[in-house]
Structure formats: C-alpha cells, structure tokens
Amino acid sequence: MVLTLYKLDASPPVRAVYMTIEILNIPDVQYVDTNLFKGEHLTEQFLQINPQHTIPTLKDDDFIVWDSHAICGYLATKYGKDDSFYPTDLKKRAIIEQRLHFDSGILFPTIRGTLEPILFFGNKNVKEEDVKKINSAYALIEKFFNSQWIAGNEITIADICCVSSISTLNEIIPIDRNLYPNLQAWLDRFSGEDFYKKGNEPGLLQLSELLKSKLAS
Ligand SMILES: N[C@@H](CCC(=O)N[C@@H](CS)C(=O)NCC(=O)O)C(=O)O
C-alpha cells in the first residue's frame, strides 16, 4: 500500500495533512511537489487525478481523495490507534464537523481572498476589507473556546485544520492577544508540539517570507 500526497509546503491545507501524518505516525508517505506558481496543478496528468485541481490531494493505492478536511478524516479513521483524534461519538463528531466547516467556509476563503491578489496578481498591500474579514474571523472563533482544544478536551483534526489556517492569518494580521485571549492561548499551545514544528512551521515560514517579498517588491 502506497500513500502519495500531492503538495506544496507553503499551502495551509497541505500543512494540516502534514501535521495529521505526524500525529498518526504514518510511515512511508510519498510526496509529490505540485507547484501552483508553475501551473503544475493544471496539467492533464494532475487533472486526471483531481479535476478540481487543488492540493492537498491524497492517493492511497488506487483510491483518490482531495480536500484537507476529508483527507485528515480519512487518515485519522484509517491510522488512528483509537478514535480520540476524530471521535465517533455523535455529539463530539458534530462539533468537530462544525469547526471543520468553519475552516472551509470562513477561514480558508479569507486566506485565499487575501493572499491570491498579492501572490498571483501583483497587489502590493492587504486590502482594508480583508483586514476586517480577518479580524471578524478572529472574533468569531474566539467565542468557540470552552475547553482546552477547539472541539473538546482532546486534540482533534478540528484543531489541526483550524491551526494551519489561523497560524497563516496570524502572519498576515497578528492576533491581538488582548482582544482574542482564548485564540492566542490556543495558538501558543501548539508551539511546543513536535507535530507542529515539523508539520506546520517550515511551510508557514516559506509562505510568510514569500508574502513579505511580494509586498516589498
Ligand atoms: N478546501 C480545500 C482547499 C484546497 C485549495 O484551494 N488549495 C489551494 C492551495 S492552498 C489550491 O490548490 N489552489 C489551486 C486551485 O484552486 O486551482 C482543502 O482544504 O484542501
């Protein structure tokens, strides 16, 4: 059985999958660079694999799935020693799904809407409307916390998917600790974790440096 992940290290949803792979200790994943800046996601070969032309995309033998949330759920279910990382309990699972949809529907579109004009179309600043969207996303998620992790007392795929996005937004508009103390405390909780250091920080740094260079050029 061979797992292949089509990826670009700087991509937030790819980093969510990296962290999931680290947490689950999945060995022998093959990584295939798919450079969006060179249009490698639009080749006939990649479109055969994923007609939506997004990364991350996972191939597990002849089974293919894309979207980080679906991939993390698949890997957690297949490789988790127990179900704590993606609980099957009805209500725990429902809260996790809500956080994942928040990531898909609010956090990631905010990142994409803010960064695409800068990284791909030559814009030289973060638009005021995007600053507002980012702060409004922070204000919403701040109210989600009633436990240590984002969907309960144990770390789940909801934390992993949301932190790849929130750590990215934090590079664009730093979180104001006074306004969003729960969010900042949650983000700080990851900094000592090996899976975060290996799975998120290198790609986050790449993206942050790319952003700075585009804004300065
Ligand atoms: N909801 C998707 C978003 C995936 C996505 O849009 N990835 C970006 C890179 S960060 C991409 O592949 N963009 C190329 C395209 O949409 O053509 C996920 O969580 O995987």
The ligand as a MOL file (V3000), in Angstrom:
LIG
                    3D

  0  0  0     0  0            999 V3000
M  V30 BEGIN CTAB
M  V30 COUNTS 20 19 0 0 0
M  V30 BEGIN ATOM
M  V30 1 N -10.7900 23.2730 0.8850 0
M  V30 2 C -9.6050 22.7910 0.2370 0
M  V30 3 C -8.8130 23.9620 -0.3140 0
M  V30 4 C -7.6960 23.4970 -1.2170 0
M  V30 5 C -7.1020 24.6480 -2.0140 0
M  V30 6 O -7.8310 25.5210 -2.5210 0
M  V30 7 N -5.7610 24.6140 -2.1380 0
M  V30 8 C -5.1050 25.6400 -2.9020 0
M  V30 9 C -3.6690 25.8130 -2.4200 0
M  V30 10 S -3.6080 26.4200 -0.7720 0
M  V30 11 C -5.0670 25.2130 -4.3640 0
M  V30 12 O -4.8630 24.0510 -4.6440 0
M  V30 13 N -5.2510 26.1480 -5.3000 0
M  V30 14 C -5.2090 25.8780 -6.6940 0
M  V30 15 C -6.5390 25.9250 -7.3620 0
M  V30 16 O -7.5840 26.0370 -6.6820 0
M  V30 17 O -6.5700 25.8590 -8.5970 0
M  V30 18 C -8.7650 21.9660 1.2110 0
M  V30 19 O -8.9650 22.1030 2.4160 0
M  V30 20 O -7.9660 21.1350 0.7570 0
M  V30 END ATOM
M  V30 BEGIN BOND
M  V30 1 1 1 2
M  V30 2 1 2 3
M  V30 3 1 2 18
M  V30 4 1 3 4
M  V30 5 1 4 5
M  V30 6 2 5 6
M  V30 7 1 5 7
M  V30 8 1 7 8
M  V30 9 1 8 9
M  V30 10 1 8 11
M  V30 11 1 9 10
M  V30 12 2 11 12
M  V30 13 1 11 13
M  V30 14 1 13 14
M  V30 15 1 14 15
M  V30 16 2 15 16
M  V30 17 1 15 17
M  V30 18 2 18 19
M  V30 19 1 18 20
M  V30 END BOND
M  V30 END CTAB
M  END
